[in-house]
Amino acid sequence: MKKKLILLGGLAMLCGHVLTSCKKTTTDTTQTTTTPTGGGTTTPVTNKGMIVESLTGSITVSEILAFKTYMQTVAAPTDNDQNVWVFGNPGKAIEACGLMYEATGDIAILDRMIYYCDAALSGRNDLASVTNGGQRKLWTGSIEPVWPSSDAATIPAGAGVEQGDVLSHMVFCAKLILQKPAIWNTAVGIGDAKGYGATYKARALKYIEQADYVNDVWILPRFVRASDNKLYFPGAPNTYKPNDAAPWNQLFMVTNSMIRLVQCHLILNDAPTRVTKYDAIVQANVDWFKANLTTVTSKLGTACYNWKYAIGGSVEDTNHAAYDAEGFWLAYNSGRYNVSLDDIKPMANTYFDIVLTTVTNGIYAGKVDATTGTGNADGDNYVRDEYYYLADIRKDKYTTAANININAKKIASSPQITGRLLWLKNKRFLAGDHD
């Protein structure tokens, strides 16, 4: 029997603490939980913020209401510095809203997603005013259509291939709109204060247009190697990893955006040349990643992978590997880029059978080879939100991943974790998965 929704109060402002790198979120809220047993049939409960009432069944009315209520307290940032829309919570809020809308069809959640996407687009360096952190010259010597990866004091400003992640967030919103023709001609619920399109379809087309523009002006001419479509950083005057291959996590940020753009253009049945170009880039980079995975065997006897942070780099840490998992899953789920279940399952095995089975003082392994280091490799006591895609592959580990975050008290105040968990719960329910 499900427990009644507990009234929400004292909700924390998530954007008060913005990540400026890939480091883990530290925001938390006190919770009371009952750990599900026997496949997740007992009800986990929180005493404020977002809730997960059960780990089986469809998303409940109370779970939806708690999510929507909490997201109303999560404001968009006032500037776009230091990859706030990439590694920061605002970008993750967009993804959380997208997955929850995909699962529920609740238009208010889509409207909140649009609120964040509008804020992200208007915060782009070439569109934002000086007082709002825009109009900064990049290492190219020009004011570029990017979200600077450096802080306001850094001159010239930095930016690279991670810009693809912001595009991916906005295009996810566009894709969700385009998949629902019934709302295309309906006025957007939050209005059109920024002039991005009064109807849902018009707004979707704006996001697609602007994502294509950033690709044309920033990503394609500077980071896609013409000889093989692989993602590399340019040389001088760029000072960040000049002439190096893009790290896998950043590479996937570009492919994620292009996968979603392809899906949008296919729905619209337009831009066949662009679709062909994006497909070729995604395929080349996904194949490149696959070619650099080394097969290993876990202590449990399952086939796993070992891989580096980048070509010539050290063993991948579980912080950046979360983005690798997301990107590999999006390629797999698209059905377009020759990523089979046999290709992605060893990645899921790596996380569940190596990382999560290696625990030191309550911390899971910080690298994909079961070791732990410092900084980004210092390990977590929770499951990062992107890894829920791997729980879609290792269906037997869904409850494990969910309970780790329940016990780590991540449900109440982490939209990215709660949104993905509820999305996967609903996906499993629709597929009849209860193991």
HELIX and SHEET records of a PDB file:
HELIX    1   1 LEU A   14  GLY A   16  5                                   3    
HELIX    2   2 VAL A   61  MET A   71  1                                  11    
HELIX    3   3 ASN A   89  THR A  104  1                                  16    
HELIX    4   4 ILE A  107  SER A  122  1                                  16    
HELIX    5   5 VAL A  130  ASN A  132  5                                   3    
HELIX    6   6 GLN A  163  LEU A  178  1                                  16    
HELIX    7   7 PRO A  181  ILE A  183  5                                   3    
HELIX    8   8 TYR A  200  VAL A  214  1                                  15    
HELIX    9   9 ASN A  215  ILE A  219  3                                   5    
HELIX   10  10 LEU A  220  PHE A  223  1                                   4    
HELIX   11  11 TRP A  248  LEU A  268  1                                  21    
HELIX   12  12 PRO A  272  ALA A  291  1                                  20    
HELIX   13  13 HIS A  320  SER A  334  1                                  15    
HELIX   14  14 LEU A  341  ASN A  349  1                                   9    
HELIX   15  15 THR A  350  VAL A  355  3                                   6    
HELIX   16  16 GLY A  375  ALA A  377  5                                   3    
HELIX   17  17 ASP A  385  TYR A  387  5                                   3    
HELIX   18  18 TYR A  388  ILE A  393  1                                   6    
HELIX   19  19 LYS A  395  LYS A  397  5                                   3    
HELIX   20  20 TYR A  398  ASN A  407  1                                  10    
HELIX   21  21 PRO A  415  ALA A  431  1                                  17    
SHEET    1   A 2 THR A 294  THR A 297  0                                        
SHEET    2   A 2 ALA A 303  ASN A 306 -1                                        
SHEET    1   B 2 VAL A 359  THR A 360  0                                        
SHEET    2   B 2 ILE A 363  TYR A 364 -1                                        
END                                                                             
